[in-house]
Amino acid sequence: MKTLEERLDDEKLISEFEGHRDFEKGSWHYWLIAAIAFSWSLFQLYMVIEPGNSAHARAIHLAFGLALAFSMHAMSKSPKLQLTITWYDFGIMIVGITAVLYQWYAYKDLAMRSGAWTQTDIIVGVTTILVVLEASRRVMGLPLMVVAMVFLAYDYFGPYLPDMIAHKGASLNKIVGQMVLTTEGIFGVPLGVSASFVFLFVLFGALLDRAGAGEYFIKLAYTILGRYDGGPAKAAVAASGMFGMISGSSIANTVTVGTFTIPLMKRLGFSSHKAAAVETAASVNGQLMPPIMGAAAFIMAEFLGLDYTDIVFAAFIPAFTCYIALFYIVHLEAKKNGLKGEDPNILGRVWPIFIHGIHYLIPIFFLIYTLVVLRQSAQSAAFSAIMFLMIIMLVQKPLKALIHQEKVTLSLFVEGLADIGHGMVNGGKNMVSVAIATAVAGIIVGSVTLTGIGLVLAEVIDNLANGYILGVLFLTAFVSLVLGMGLPTTANYIVMAALTAPIIMDLAGSNGYLIPALAAHMFVFYFGILADDTPPVGMAAYAAAAVAKSDPIITGIQAFIYDIRTGILPFMFFFNNELLLIGGVDANDPNDPSKWIWITNPFEIALIFGGAIFGMFAFTSATQSFILTKINNIERILLIVVIPFLMLPKLMAAKLGLPSYYFAYVIGFTLYGLIYFGQRVKYKKQQLALA
């Protein structure tokens, strides 16, 4: 397990890559930030017990986010400004909080004079926009702020633009009203989701990590998998998947797990950039893992009018297919390079380690049970899980002392309370980027509604793609990756969901494809996540490279190569909605979730899952040029042929005129079996030749 010093080093590294100040414990700056973050967590828990006006909750939520943004993030990267919170940081913070809280204390008046804004309303609105943009620049850099400013400029200068993208324009009053004084912009749906239940899930993850679950997952994965070929790399994949369920941050996942797994991978023969790339790919994909898939998944549920459990259900097969394929990549890398596992004698026994931390699994299963079985709301389920987890954190140390027949003292309970406090502080800190990103993304969503740019963009993309749905998808994927180089996953998803998801739906329909809206939204969600390891700006790759002491660009390229499998999946579930466990939609309204036909037959689910796994194995072997031994070009072509038969069986059955799509599965599995059998024969001959 990591020592306190190692945990502090991890936190410093995370601070460095996330760009915020890291004040020494004991300084007034440290305690001020801790007090704000703790109060924010307390407020969010109180809002579940005593729910109030949602507009008030959003305003206070953003006020806390701004307070932490300006206290944790300096105006520039100047070393001098990193050492203290300046008077102008406090000045901007107070102005921003006052402007944002105007939504709270003038709520009734604003509702009464909707559209007939006063001069004070406009001044406060402009101030709010400027402060939120500056907070975005500090927390996430220039890209998101620049994108929002481009949309604001488009709103105002619409009449002066080329005919293809021109519109009648909007006055300053109308823009400010849309962006600030109503719930169409900054205080819209994305911020509402952040304020209502995203915070609770982030807080749950922070508390679980503080309790020791993160280290437990790493140790358990290493003990179980370390002995196999390429064991530490397989442990990195498993640990990152488990940690990703509670983290929601690619960088935090990379640093926390990578500081343990990357040195182990290097010691057993992985090159520095490949060790870092494995950890990057595994950590980035952590945001795909149910039951906690990052803030974007919650916003997706709100946009689509779905229960969050439906998002989790739909994400199950793609997420696990993605991770199992990464295991396979690591396995092939180990086989190709003759990389063995750790000595089992130094790993320890699995069962004692599993039992030692089994209590960390209880709140996770409790959360899944309340979400999936009891069908509680995401907010209620998360709150119940947090309360349950706090009880565990309070009693775990006294119970361990009791089991080991040691004296149970009051200090052990105090330590538990301190851990709860630290977890609540970390939860608040972790939410800053989400709160600010959702607020700024609200400007973009508001602009789309105000100007109708979605219709304009649909025409542009349709012309560029020449009406072909594949062209539309490739363009959307490319734009998502480019935007994602500078935007956090949440903001990237919101922008793409507002701009391109409706376009995908419209053009899919005109091309004869009836797809649920969820497929289009998951498409952009996946590519937004992929941007975290896309060179030249993939921040997760930079974090892993820092740990591995490798070149970040080479690391990013290698991680992207490993993650191509993740980029293939969205195309597959777009053309085969059954990968999302959706068997059909209403032809008249594919956007209506109440009319989607969900697949619940266990046999069907097992067949779809099996086809996805082996289809992805075929893709992985084709790109890695290896199964049991190096493949030849004929085997590569046959593997590529296998992929659509196993992952797009109904489409292949329709194209080839097969009597049933089950025949497509039979053809796919038979081909894969023949290729594998041929590899076994070739491998045995090689072994005999070496004997």
C-alpha angles and dihedrals in degrees: 000000000000120000122232089258091053091049090052090049089052091050091050091050091049089049090051095053095040088050103234133129118267107207122194115260110259097033118119089243090058093050094044092054091044091051093050093046093046091048090050092054090046091051092051092051090047090053089061092051094042107023113197139175109328092219090056091048092052092050094049091043091055092044090058090046091053092047091056094039093058095040096045099038125056125220090248139000092261108139089227093057091049091064101062146015104252129217091252091052086058091044095054090042093055093044090049095047091048092050094047093047088055084083087061104044096035095039098117093044092050091051091050095051099038107168095005095087122183125226089256090054091053095046091050091045094052090046091051092052093048094047093047091049091050091048088052091051091051097044102037106013130243104311101077092041091050092049091051091048091051090054092048090050089049090053092054103035097042096122093054097053128097114286094252093063102021124122135173093270132227132252123241090254092053094046093049091046091051095045102039117004097055134039094256098089134019092359093044135115098300094055090042091056090046090052097044108045114340089077091053093053092047089049090050090053093047092050092046091051092047090050088060102260094126093057090043092055091050094048093045094049091047093049094048099042106023094091095059127086107290086005100164090052091051088048089052090055094047095044093047090050092051094042090045089060089066102027110055090190122100093202095048089047092049095048099040096048097027097059086064103035104037096062089047092051091049092048091055095050110279113134115244095253094046092049090050091044093053090052092045094051092046094046096046091051090053088087089064094058120105140254094037109027102167131270095294092066091057091049089049090056090051094047092050098040092239132139110253088239088064089057090050091048092049093046095052102088098040093046097049092040088054094051096043088052090053089052087053092049090052090047091052092047090052093048093046093051099034093242113169130199133253123286104271089221092068096044099069127219120309100218098058091048091047092050093044092065103023090116088070089065094053097074090045092053089043089055092048090047094052092045102042106024104029090033093218118169115271090248095051094043093050093047092050091048091050092052091048091048092050090056090051091049090050097051104029096089096044090048092050089051090050092050091050089047092244127142115277108222135182089246090068091059090045089054089053091051090048091052090051089050092049090048092052090049091049090047090056093046092048091053097058096087092044095050094047093043093052091047094052092041086056087066089058093046089049091051092052090053094043099049105025090232089154090074091048092048091048089058092047094049092044090054093046092048091043089229095299114135092213089056090051091050094049091048091049092048091050094049091047091053093047093047090044091060088076105016127074115245093257095053092042091053093048092050094046093042090053096044111029110017092074089047091052089051094049096046092043089056093048089051092053099258116130105201133165116248087243091069092057093046094047088049093061091038091059094049091046089057092046089060090073090076100029112117140265095031106020101140095196089057090051091051093049091045090054090055093044094040090231133135107280095214094051089044091051093049092049092046090050090051089053090047097052085097088063089052092053094054097068090055090050097050090043091061094032109041089180087080083069088047092248111133099186148342136217108273091215095051117013088172093068107096092192089069098047115114109228120206110235103155106116092215092053092047091049092049093048091046093047092049091049092050096049092040088055091045088055091050092047094049091047092053096039092044092224144095111151090336136357113308125226127225094265091054090048092053091048091049090053089051090052093058100071093040091058100033102033102031098150093047091050092046090053094046094047097038094240115173091234136009087236086074088061089056090048092052092047097048092043093052092047091048092051092050091049092047090051089051091052091053091048092046093051091051090052091050091050091049090053094046 
